[in-house]
């Protein structure tokens, strides 16, 4: 099941709400890379990438891309005033020392207790884990932005991950095209719904039990 650009941006916009002034924020590839385009102008943050940029700006206008300036996924980005470059070893050092306040990652599966599996489907070739393991363990807050189900219709939110774990009990918030879950010690809490979805559709498409918040926020399309 494909996902339209508007839905992807809606999810990125919701993730951007979690960013506070002065944070150092690491963005994964895919939907998370859209987050800088949805940040209010009054919010000043430093976007960090494992390939050695701290201070990424939004995507460049068409025709104004710099072939030497890209994010960790290889897509063109801009650099804000005060931004800096370093090698990957220093970029990973920032992560491992706990200097990243927030990371926004994609995922293949997340369990009801916040276990993260986001780096490999067995049998498929991948270039490597990237910074996912370090970020999951060392970032102060971990947000997952992903499709609710895989292309076969299976829920990516599960009672127990069946794919190899990146890290256990590390995810704080899950954002899908259906809604938003907070991950607590006792399991998942559904706190928000994206229009036009309702509770029934979330229950039907989620592969584990979850608690429904007493005050659900409905986010219009």
N, C-alpha and C positions, 0 to 999 in steps of 0.2 A: 504494500500500500504506500503510494508516494505521499509526500508531504509538501504542500504549497509553500511558496516563499512567504506569504503573509502569516501563516501559522508559525513558521520558523522564527520570523521576526517578533511575533507576539510572545513566544517563549523567551526569546532573547531580551525583550523589553521587560518582562517580569523578573528575569534574573538580574537585570540592571538595577532594579529596585533594592536589591540586597547590598548594593555598593554604597559605602559611606565615604564622606570627605576624608582625604588623607591616606586611604588604604593603598597597599601594594596588592595588585590583583593579577593572578595568572589565569590565562584563558586557554582551554583546550581547542582542538581543531573542530570544524563543523559548526553547529549552531552557536556554541560559545563565542566564536570569532566575530559574530554579529553584534555582540553586547556593546562595544564602544560606540556604535551608531545610535544607541538609545539612551545614552547618558546625558542627563541635564547639564547645561553649560556651567552651572554654578558648582558642580561636583568636580573636584580636582583629585585625580587618582593617578597612580603610576601603574600602567599595564606592563606586566613582566612576561617574557617568553624564554623558554629553555634554550633557544638558539642564540640568546645573548642580547636581547633588547630590554631595557627598562625605560618606559615612557612612550609606549605605542599610542598613536592617535587613531582616528577612524579610518575606514577604507578610503583610498585616494579617489579623486574624480577620474572618470575614464580618460585615458590619454595622458594622465599626470603621474602614472606609476613610476616608481624608481626600481629598476631591475635588481638593485643591490639591497633593497629594504623589504623584507618579508617577515611574516610571523612563523611560528614553529611548523605550521602546515604548508609553508611555501607560498602563501597568498600575499599579494602586495599590501603594505600598510603605510601609514604616515608616522612621523616622529614629532612629538610635542616639544615645545621649548623646554630645555632642561633634561631631555631624554638622553640616554647614553647607551653605548655598545660595550659588550665585554665578550670573552669567549664562553663556551658552554660550561666549562669547569666552574667559572665564577658564578654563572647563572644557577647552576645546580647547588653551589655553595650557599647561595641566598635561600634556596628552598630548604636545604638540610638544616640550616641554622634557625629555621622557623621565622624567617623574615617576611614570608608571604601571608597576608592577612586572610585572603579568600582565594579559592580556586574554583573555577566553573568548568566542569568536564562533561564530555559525553560518556555514555556507557552502553554495554551490551546487556548487562543484568545488574539489578540492585536487589538485595534481599530485604525482608521486612525489618531487619535489625541494622540496616545500613552497610552490609557487606558490599564491596564494589568489585565487579568483574568487567573490566573495560579494555583489555588489551589483546586478547586472542580468541579466535574461534578455532578449536583444534582441527588440524588438517589444512588450514588456510595459511598462506605465507604472509608474514608481517615483517616490517623493517625492525621491530623491537618495541619495547615497552615505553620508550620515551621517558618522560618525567612523572608518569602517572603514579608509580609506587611511592616516590618521595613526596609528591604533592598530597596524595591521599593521607599519608601519615603525618606530615609536618605542617601543612597549611592550617591556620587557625580555624577556618570554616570551609567545608567542602559542599558544593552544590552540584548536583547532576542535572543536566538538561538533555532529554532524550525522547525519542518516540515511545509511546506507551507500549506498543507491540512491535514485534519484528515483522519482517516481510511475509512470514508464514501465518501471521495472526496470533502468535504466542506472546503472552504477557512478558515484558521485560522486568516487571516488578514481581518478585517471586518469594516464596517462603524460604527456600534455600537455593543459593546460586549453584547451577550445574556446570558453569564454565569456570576455568581457573581463576582464583581470586587475585585481584591486585592488592587489596588490603581489606581487613575485616573491621566492621563497626566504625567506619570512618565518615560515612555520608550524613550530612545534617539536613539537607533539603533536596527533594526531588521535584523537578518541573517537567511535565509532559504536556502534550497538546490537549489533554483532558482536564488536568488540574494540578494542584500543588500539594505535596505531602511533606509534613515535618517528620523527621525520624527521631523518636524518643527511645529511652532505655527499654520501654515496654513494647515498642513496635511503632507502626505507622499511624499518623493522624492526618486525615484528609482535611485541609483547611480552606482550599479554594477550588472553584470550578470555572473552567473557561466555557463561555457560550460557544455553541449551542448545547453542550453536553450536560447531562443530568446525573444524579447519583446512581441511578440504575445502570447507565452505560459504564460508569467507572467501576462499579461492583462486578459487572459482567466481564470486564477486560483486565481485571487485576488478579494476579495469580497467588494472592495471599489474603489473609484477614487484615482489616485495618479499622481503626476507630474513626468515626465521623465527628468532626468538631461541632460544638453546639452552635457556633456562629460561623456559617460558611460564607465566604466572600465570593460573590459571582462577578467574574471579570467579563465585560461585554466584548464581543468580537470586534 
